[in-house]
Amino acid sequence: MSYVVLARKYRPRRFAEMVGQEHVVQALTNALQQQRLHHAYLFTGTRGIGKTTVSRILAKSLNCTGPDGTGGITAEPCGVCTACTEIDADRYMDYIELDAASNRSIDEIRDLIERAAYKPGVGRFKVFMIDEAHQLTKDAFNALLKTLEEPPDYLKFVLATTDPEKMLPTVLSRCLQFNLRPMAPATVREHLQRVLAAEGVPCDEGSLRLLARAARGSMRDGLSLTDQAIAYGGGSLSETVVRNMLGSVDRSHARSLVAALAGRDAAALLAAVDGLRSLGLSAAGTLEEMALLLQNMAVEQALPGALDAQDPEAADARALAPLMPADELQLLYSMVLHGRAELSLMSDEYGALTMVLLRFLAFPSAGAATAPARNPSAEPARQAEPAREAARAAPLRAPAPPAISLPLSTATPAPAPVDQRPADQALGDRWHTLVTELSQAGALSALVRELATQGGLCRIDDSQSPQRWTLSVERETLRTVPLRDKLAAALATALGHPIEIELEPGVPADSPARRDAAERQRRQAAAVAAIEGDPVVRELLGQFKTARIVPGSIKPV
């Protein structure tokens, strides 16, 4: 018998076997048990998290006849009847899968509509599944609309997409939408451990952690990488084997670099980079490993003891966390995160890595007590130094929204009254930093980014799993379930664990948008004050009686 890859061999065949999508499983199970069936379903989410699998299980639930042939619609398909076995084997005549990536024109949809006119040949329902539905042309969507809105009683539509924002709103409004979430590394690791145990493949914890992290929330990718690792390791898995296969950088190198940066030891930093070069280790992999280490350090700083005591990598984070102030850690994390995009701009990736890391040393340490002595002859060139120092300090902290008084010529209307509850500045700092990083990384689409910037983080409930983050949002148009779920998915990917978001109405006392507006006002006021107080400008105004500063003409650089 030919070998069956792990991703196919261990594809779930019942809802109970689905991993990491409990919210979707529960909703579909309740609907099937209560016979509250919709005519069209839309499953969204990244690749390899179960969209097609859920569609097949749903088709089996609708058409299962039970072991004795007398069963009806059920949330627990038997797996042995003709419908169940043939859908699993991808040869059931009343379950049709269409890949819209290669069958996207109106002709294919017209053929599908023609098939819809005929009743099921052997089953209870005819189920049409359209994968990557966002790739259908606009004409194809329009041709499908009428049938999608009012299909025959025996017809069910299932659409799957990785990019629901590209789908027509008229299609979205006709479907019952479920967002499948990227899986947490811990969830992937536990499933891989069960699979390897069933396969009789020996492994260690380090190899599982690396594979789960490399899967990036996709169970299919995790199983495919595991297949590759088994072949690479000759039938067994170890951390060294998996690290070599993935090209991952050992945590000791990231630890040395972070320690050198925390101590502002340029010599140790350059020596560590030279060590990476001599070993031929990936510069991008080094930055990724540093980012993961910095994440754990930030968690340890925010909540000592919160890291998994069983995780051997947590010891490094606990040891390094006290060596770096929280604001400098956040600055370094941002530089490391965005520095990966700069590596490809140079032919020497290690030279680019050196510049990314030296950039951190260009910012003054928060603990610096004295400044170098000034050369009196160079004093005129240093008149702008306070502004430069302010610019250097700005990235080191997320300022609380200040109250700014502007001249009448530049004043802005007073903001709407806000909730009088005291704002938690620590939550505000955390939310502003996180939203800024996600926005700069392009992880938030337009409306989701608007929800994140306009919302204020009120509280985080750690008493349940997953964590519940509550945002105060003024605009009702932003307090929608799809936007909330997309923001939760983006945050889960960035934080490495699932979270739930609750949106409550109200004007937030603190939000990224308010902070950005306050910062713009501060910079504008500083620019106006700098011009009005400039000795040359004041001399010109005094010399020419008709001279004036045109209101609105001053812009901060």
Summary of the structure (lengths in Angstrom):
residues: 557
radius of gyration: 28.8
end to end distance: 69.5
largest distance: 103.0
contacts: 1643
relative contact order: 0.06
helix: 54%
strand: 8%
